[in-house]
């Protein structure tokens, strides 16, 4: 299928849309891993509201899957990573050294950027498309989850979810590889378009927001413990005084 673009601006819009999908998948996955690792360090704080934290982690897992499935979608009417790669391949007039030079408008360092990115690497494009399209193990597993769990629940999976998980085990390292590979491919597309690159890192201190919440809980619980201890001491003192008066 050919993906001819109406304009280079159309590609920029699609490029940014896919970046936001991948960035959101990465951010939610960051909090999934961070909260799971925090369980041992903040066991008491989390056990004060276990249902809340369980549903919070589950929500981040669901959001990670939803965004990542859209990045690796293959619907011909949708915007996704395979479409971006095929658009680069199918629009040589848009993605070439001369077109890149025009888009950069001879800004700072434009000559080095044109020299570095220049004409797209066709072998790399085909390898990236193959990764996305030709059932790479991680992509194949992700699409199985998308088609049978995330987008809609398959009847057979509903009857025997454990068998499905054994057949299509999508582990955390699989998710991380899909995010990392997607980031590499997205940066190649951005480089060929206008020498741009994308960062998936959450800015500090946003990446530690969850710790602020847990530390605040720890302080609150500590103050509550202090008040309880003070009350117990007062009660004990009062009982001691009552006993002394009775004597």
Backbone torsions as a table, in degrees:
resi	resn	phi	psi	omega
1	UNK	NA	133.0	179.4
2	UNK	-90.5	137.8	179.3
3	UNK	-115.4	75.7	179.7
4	UNK	-77.6	135.0	-179.5
5	UNK	-92.6	145.7	175.3
6	UNK	-76.3	-31.1	178.7
7	UNK	-161.8	161.9	177.3
8	UNK	-66.8	-29.3	178.8
9	UNK	-63.3	-32.6	177.1
10	UNK	-61.8	-42.1	179.6
11	UNK	-63.7	-41.1	179.9
12	UNK	-58.8	-43.2	179.1
13	UNK	-61.6	-45.0	179.6
14	UNK	-66.7	-39.0	180.0
15	UNK	-59.8	-46.3	-179.4
16	UNK	-67.4	-36.8	178.4
17	UNK	-62.2	-45.0	179.4
18	UNK	-66.7	-36.9	177.3
19	UNK	-60.2	-43.8	179.2
20	UNK	-63.2	-39.2	177.5
21	UNK	-62.4	-46.9	-179.2
22	UNK	-67.5	-40.2	178.5
23	UNK	-63.0	-41.4	178.0
24	UNK	-65.1	-40.9	177.1
25	UNK	-59.8	-43.9	-179.3
26	UNK	-65.6	-41.9	-179.0
27	UNK	-64.4	-46.8	179.2
28	UNK	-63.8	-38.3	179.6
29	UNK	-66.7	-35.9	176.0
30	UNK	-58.2	-44.7	-178.5
31	UNK	-73.5	-30.7	173.6
32	UNK	-58.7	-52.2	-178.0
33	UNK	-66.6	-41.5	-177.7
34	UNK	-65.3	-43.4	-179.1
35	UNK	-69.2	-37.4	177.6
36	UNK	-64.9	-38.1	178.6
37	UNK	-71.6	-27.2	-177.6
38	UNK	-77.6	-13.5	-175.3
39	UNK	-56.9	-43.9	-177.5
40	UNK	-71.0	-33.8	-178.8
41	UNK	-80.0	-25.8	-177.5
42	UNK	-125.5	43.8	-174.4
43	UNK	-60.2	-44.9	-177.7
44	UNK	-66.5	-43.4	-178.9
45	UNK	-61.3	-42.5	-179.4
46	UNK	-70.8	-36.2	-180.0
47	UNK	-71.4	-12.7	174.8
48	UNK	-71.2	-24.5	179.1
49	UNK	-146.1	62.8	-173.6
50	UNK	-60.7	-38.0	-179.1
51	UNK	-62.4	-42.9	179.8
52	UNK	-59.5	-46.4	-176.3
53	UNK	-71.8	-35.4	176.8
54	UNK	-62.3	-46.9	-179.5
55	UNK	-69.9	-31.4	177.3
56	UNK	-64.6	-47.2	179.0
57	UNK	-64.8	-42.5	178.5
58	UNK	-60.9	-38.3	179.6
59	UNK	-65.3	-39.2	177.7
60	UNK	-67.9	-36.1	176.6
61	UNK	-63.4	-47.2	-179.6
62	UNK	-61.8	-41.5	179.7
63	UNK	-66.1	-40.8	177.1
64	UNK	-56.9	-49.6	-178.2
65	UNK	-63.6	-43.3	-177.8
66	UNK	-60.9	-48.6	-179.0
67	UNK	-66.8	-42.3	-177.5
68	UNK	-67.4	-36.1	176.6
69	UNK	-62.2	-36.2	178.1
70	UNK	-70.6	-33.6	177.9
71	UNK	-62.6	-41.8	-176.1
72	UNK	-102.3	20.0	177.3
73	UNK	-62.3	165.8	178.1
74	UNK	-138.1	14.6	176.2
75	UNK	-64.6	129.6	-177.5
76	UNK	-63.6	-19.0	-179.7
77	UNK	-95.4	-0.3	-174.2
78	UNK	-104.0	163.0	174.4
79	UNK	-98.4	124.4	-178.0
80	UNK	-160.2	178.2	-176.9
81	UNK	-63.3	-44.3	177.5
82	UNK	-57.6	-38.2	178.7
83	UNK	-62.5	-44.5	-179.8
84	UNK	-58.5	-45.9	-178.3
85	UNK	-64.3	-42.3	-179.9
86	UNK	-70.8	-30.0	175.7
87	UNK	-65.9	-39.3	176.0
88	UNK	-63.1	-44.1	-179.7
89	UNK	-64.9	-40.1	-170.6
90	UNK	-91.4	0.3	-179.7
91	UNK	-129.0	66.0	-177.5
92	UNK	-61.7	-24.5	178.5
93	UNK	-73.0	-25.2	178.6
94	UNK	-87.5	-34.5	-177.5
95	UNK	-112.8	85.0	177.5
96	UNK	-152.4	167.6	-176.7
97	UNK	-56.3	-44.4	-176.8
98	UNK	-65.7	-42.4	-179.8
99	UNK	-67.2	-38.5	177.6
100	UNK	-62.8	-42.6	178.8
101	UNK	-59.4	-41.5	179.2
102	UNK	-65.7	-41.0	-179.3
103	UNK	-67.7	-33.5	179.6
104	UNK	-75.1	-19.5	176.3
105	UNK	52.5	36.7	177.1
106	UNK	52.5	42.7	175.2
107	UNK	-76.0	-173.9	-178.0
108	UNK	-56.1	127.2	176.7
109	UNK	69.5	18.0	-173.6
110	UNK	-60.6	-36.4	-177.5
111	UNK	-63.3	-42.8	178.9
112	UNK	-67.6	-37.1	179.6
113	UNK	-66.6	-43.5	178.1
114	UNK	-63.8	-40.5	179.2
115	UNK	-64.3	-39.4	-177.1
116	UNK	-72.0	-47.9	-175.8
117	UNK	-88.6	-49.7	174.8
118	UNK	47.0	-138.3	177.6
119	UNK	-78.0	137.1	-180.0
120	UNK	-55.9	146.2	177.5
121	UNK	-80.2	104.5	-174.9
122	UNK	-63.1	-37.2	178.9
123	UNK	-64.2	-40.0	179.0
124	UNK	-66.8	-40.7	178.4
125	UNK	-60.2	-46.4	-179.3
126	UNK	-64.3	-37.4	178.4
127	UNK	-65.7	-39.8	179.4
128	UNK	-68.1	-41.8	177.6
129	UNK	-62.6	-40.8	179.4
130	UNK	-62.2	-40.3	177.7
131	UNK	-59.8	-42.6	-176.0
132	UNK	-79.9	-32.3	-170.0
133	UNK	-100.8	-36.6	-167.6
134	UNK	-96.5	43.0	171.2
135	UNK	54.4	51.2	167.7
136	UNK	-58.8	142.6	-173.1
137	UNK	-48.6	-46.9	-179.3
138	UNK	-67.6	-40.2	179.3
139	UNK	-67.7	-40.1	179.0
140	UNK	-61.3	-42.2	178.3
141	UNK	-66.3	-42.3	179.1
142	UNK	-60.7	-43.1	-178.9
143	UNK	-69.5	-31.5	175.6
144	UNK	-63.3	-42.7	177.7
145	UNK	-67.2	-38.5	179.7
146	UNK	-62.8	-47.0	-173.6
147	UNK	-76.9	-24.3	-173.1
148	UNK	-116.8	-8.3	-179.4
149	UNK	-134.7	-52.7	-171.6
150	UNK	-72.1	-52.8	-177.4
151	UNK	-75.8	-39.8	176.7
152	UNK	-161.2	151.4	-176.4
153	UNK	-89.1	115.9	179.4
154	UNK	-67.2	140.0	-177.7
155	UNK	-60.7	-42.8	-179.1
156	UNK	-66.3	-39.3	177.8
157	UNK	-65.4	-38.5	178.5
158	UNK	-59.8	-36.0	-179.2
159	UNK	-75.8	-31.6	-174.9
160	UNK	-147.4	74.4	-177.0
161	UNK	-66.5	-34.1	-178.4
162	UNK	-63.3	-39.8	178.0
163	UNK	-65.1	-37.9	177.7
164	UNK	-62.8	-44.6	-179.3
165	UNK	-64.4	-33.8	177.5
166	UNK	-70.6	-35.6	179.8
167	UNK	-74.8	-36.5	-176.9
168	UNK	-125.8	67.3	-177.6
169	UNK	-74.1	104.1	-180.0
170	UNK	-98.2	98.3	-175.4
171	UNK	-89.1	170.8	-180.0
172	UNK	-62.1	-36.0	178.7
173	UNK	-68.2	-28.2	174.8
174	UNK	-66.2	-45.1	178.7
175	UNK	-61.0	-45.0	-179.2
176	UNK	-62.7	-39.5	179.0
177	UNK	-65.9	-40.9	178.8
178	UNK	-63.2	-39.1	177.2
179	UNK	-67.3	-45.5	-178.3
180	UNK	-65.2	-45.3	179.1
181	UNK	-64.2	-42.0	178.7
182	UNK	-61.9	-38.7	178.6
183	UNK	-63.7	-43.9	178.4
184	UNK	-60.2	-45.7	-178.6
185	UNK	-67.5	-38.9	179.0
186	UNK	-64.2	-40.5	178.7
187	UNK	-66.5	-34.0	176.4
188	UNK	-65.5	-43.2	177.6
189	UNK	-62.2	-42.5	178.8
190	UNK	-65.3	-37.4	178.0
191	UNK	-65.5	-42.9	179.7
192	UNK	-69.3	-27.2	-178.9
193	UNK	-78.6	-58.6	-179.3
194	UNK	-150.1	34.9	176.0
195	UNK	60.1	29.4	179.4
196	UNK	-95.9	157.0	173.8
197	UNK	-132.7	157.9	-175.8
198	UNK	-119.0	136.3	175.4
199	UNK	-103.6	133.8	177.8
200	UNK	-99.6	0.1	-176.6
201	UNK	-74.4	129.4	173.3
202	UNK	-67.7	133.0	-180.0
203	UNK	-66.0	144.1	174.7
204	UNK	-75.2	139.0	8.1
205	UNK	-96.6	15.2	-177.4
206	UNK	-57.6	-33.6	-177.2
207	UNK	-68.7	-12.1	179.6
208	UNK	-115.0	16.5	-179.1
209	UNK	-54.8	-39.8	-177.1
210	UNK	-62.2	-32.3	179.3
211	UNK	-69.3	-35.7	176.6
212	UNK	-60.0	-43.1	179.4
213	UNK	-63.5	-47.0	-177.8
214	UNK	-68.1	-38.1	177.4
215	UNK	-66.5	-37.1	177.1
216	UNK	-63.8	-40.5	175.7
217	UNK	-62.6	-41.3	-179.8
218	UNK	-61.7	-43.8	178.8
219	UNK	-63.6	-41.8	179.9
220	UNK	-64.1	-43.4	179.6
221	UNK	-65.9	-38.5	178.7
222	UNK	-62.9	-42.4	178.0
223	UNK	-65.2	-38.5	178.5
224	UNK	-64.3	-40.4	177.6
225	UNK	-62.8	-40.4	179.0
226	UNK	-63.2	-42.4	178.5
227	UNK	-64.8	-40.2	178.6
228	UNK	-63.9	-43.0	179.3
229	UNK	-63.1	-42.0	179.4
230	UNK	-62.9	-41.5	179.9
231	UNK	-65.7	-42.0	179.1
232	UNK	-63.0	-38.7	178.7
233	UNK	-65.2	-39.8	178.5
234	UNK	-64.9	-41.1	178.8
235	UNK	-64.1	-45.1	179.8
236	UNK	-62.4	-41.5	179.0
237	UNK	-63.9	-41.1	179.5
238	UNK	-64.8	-41.1	178.2
239	UNK	-64.1	-38.1	-179.7
240	UNK	-65.9	-41.8	178.5
241	UNK	-64.5	-39.8	178.8
242	UNK	-63.5	-42.1	179.4
243	UNK	-64.5	-38.2	-179.6
244	UNK	-68.0	-39.6	179.3
245	UNK	-65.2	-39.6	-179.4
246	UNK	-63.7	-35.6	-179.9
247	UNK	-69.8	NA	NA
